[in-house]
Every structure is written in C-alpha cells, then in structure tokens.
C-alpha cells in the first residue's frame, strides 16, 4: 500500500478538497478513497490532520426526497423526546443528562408533577 501524500496546512495543490469543501460545492466523495492529507503542526501535541479527496472524482450530492425529509424529522423529534416522562422537551435532550432538565433535576418541593412539567 502506497503512503498518502502529505501537505502542510493551506498548501494543498488545486484539485484536492476536504469533505466540507466538497459539500460547499455541492459534491460528495462518491466512494473514492482518501487521496492525500493535510497536517497542521501543533505545540506539545500531534498535528491536526485533514483528509483530502480528488475533486474530479467527486459526485454530485444526492437530492433530499420526501421520504428522507420525513425520516430526518422523525429522528430529530426522537432526540427531543424525554425517555423518562415521554414529553417533547422543545430542545435536543443533552446526552450528558439522558433526560430533560426537569427530570434530571427535580424540585424537592414538587410532590405531584403535572403532565409534561407544565
């Protein structure tokens, strides 16, 4: 296996792009392997690495269909639903808590909680 070409940060030749740069152009890697990498040196730690893809081998981004929009909306709604009280929190539930804030930090004076903390 041949080693990848390594370029210094901001010194990659034309024809290479990162995933984000491809996406900004309306492209995707399209199954191609990483063609090169960028390295940005840092003090006291290893370098930051960014992988590059060939622009001429990139393919156009697939359009969003109605089914994909529905699936995305369903996934985002699931991220807002609290697993403890099953209510829509109105925000994405933090993974550090695992539940909505009222369930994670219940008020000690609350003897009976109303539906959905409202």
C-alpha positions as CSV (number, residue, x, y, z in Angstrom):
1,X,0.0,0.0,0.0
2,X,1.4,3.4,-1.0
3,X,1.7,6.1,1.5
4,X,-0.6,9.1,1.2
5,X,0.9,12.4,0.1
6,X,1.1,14.8,3.0
7,X,0.8,18.6,2.5
8,X,1.4,21.4,5.0
9,X,-1.7,23.3,6.2
10,X,-3.1,25.6,3.4
11,X,-0.5,24.4,0.9
12,X,-2.5,21.6,-0.9
13,X,-2.5,21.9,-4.7
14,X,-5.6,22.5,-6.7
15,X,-7.8,19.5,-7.4
16,X,-8.0,18.4,-3.7
17,X,-10.7,19.2,-1.2
18,X,-11.9,18.2,2.2
19,X,-15.4,16.7,2.7
20,X,-16.7,20.1,3.9
21,X,-15.2,21.9,0.9
22,X,-16.7,19.3,-1.4
23,X,-20.1,19.8,0.3
24,X,-19.9,23.5,-0.2
25,X,-19.5,22.9,-3.9
26,X,-22.5,20.5,-3.9
27,X,-20.3,17.4,-4.2
28,X,-19.6,14.3,-2.2
29,X,-16.6,11.9,-2.2
30,X,-18.7,9.3,-4.0
31,X,-16.9,6.2,-2.7
32,X,-13.4,7.3,-3.5
33,X,-10.6,6.6,-1.1
34,X,-8.7,9.4,0.7
35,X,-6.2,10.8,-1.8
36,X,-4.0,12.9,0.4
37,X,-3.8,14.6,3.8
38,X,-3.1,17.9,5.3
39,X,-1.1,18.3,8.5
40,X,-1.1,21.4,10.8
41,X,1.6,21.3,13.4
42,X,0.8,22.0,17.0
43,X,2.9,22.5,20.0
44,X,3.2,19.7,22.5
45,X,0.7,17.5,20.7
46,X,0.4,15.6,17.4
47,X,-0.5,17.5,14.3
48,X,-4.1,18.2,13.2
49,X,-4.9,16.0,10.2
50,X,-7.5,16.7,7.4
51,X,-8.2,14.2,4.7
52,X,-8.4,15.3,1.1
53,X,-10.3,13.9,-1.8
54,X,-9.9,14.4,-5.6
55,X,-12.4,17.0,-6.9
56,X,-12.6,15.5,-10.4
57,X,-13.7,12.1,-8.9
58,X,-16.3,13.6,-6.7
59,X,-20.0,13.1,-7.5
60,X,-23.0,15.4,-7.0
61,X,-24.8,15.3,-3.7
62,X,-27.9,13.2,-3.9
63,X,-31.1,15.3,-3.6
64,X,-33.3,15.0,-0.5
65,X,-36.5,13.1,-1.2
66,X,-39.8,13.5,0.7
67,X,-39.0,10.1,2.4
68,X,-35.6,11.4,3.6
69,X,-37.1,14.6,4.9
70,X,-39.7,12.6,6.9
71,X,-37.0,10.3,8.3
72,X,-34.9,13.3,9.3
73,X,-37.9,15.0,11.0
74,X,-38.7,11.8,12.9
75,X,-35.1,11.4,14.0
76,X,-34.9,15.0,15.3
77,X,-38.2,14.6,17.1
78,X,-36.9,11.5,18.8
79,X,-33.9,13.5,20.1
80,X,-36.3,16.0,21.7
81,X,-38.4,13.3,23.5
82,X,-37.5,12.6,27.1
83,X,-37.2,8.8,27.8
84,X,-38.4,9.3,31.4
85,X,-41.5,11.4,31.0
86,X,-42.1,10.8,27.3
87,X,-42.7,14.5,26.7
88,X,-41.3,16.7,23.9
89,X,-38.8,18.9,25.7
90,X,-38.7,21.5,23.0
91,X,-34.9,21.1,22.7
92,X,-32.5,18.3,22.0
93,X,-32.0,16.2,25.1
94,X,-28.4,16.5,26.3
95,X,-26.6,13.1,26.2
96,X,-24.8,14.1,29.4
97,X,-28.2,14.1,31.2
98,X,-30.1,11.5,29.3
99,X,-33.4,13.1,30.2
100,X,-35.0,16.5,30.1
101,X,-33.8,19.0,32.7
102,X,-36.9,18.8,34.9
103,X,-36.5,15.0,35.1
104,X,-32.7,15.2,35.7
105,X,-33.0,17.9,38.4
106,X,-36.5,17.5,40.0
107,X,-37.6,20.2,42.5
108,X,-37.6,18.7,46.0
109,X,-40.9,20.5,46.9
110,X,-42.8,19.1,44.0
111,X,-44.9,16.3,45.3
112,X,-47.1,15.9,42.3
113,X,-45.8,16.8,38.9
114,X,-48.2,17.9,36.2
115,X,-48.1,16.4,32.7
116,X,-45.0,17.4,30.8
117,X,-43.7,19.6,33.6
118,X,-46.1,22.4,32.6
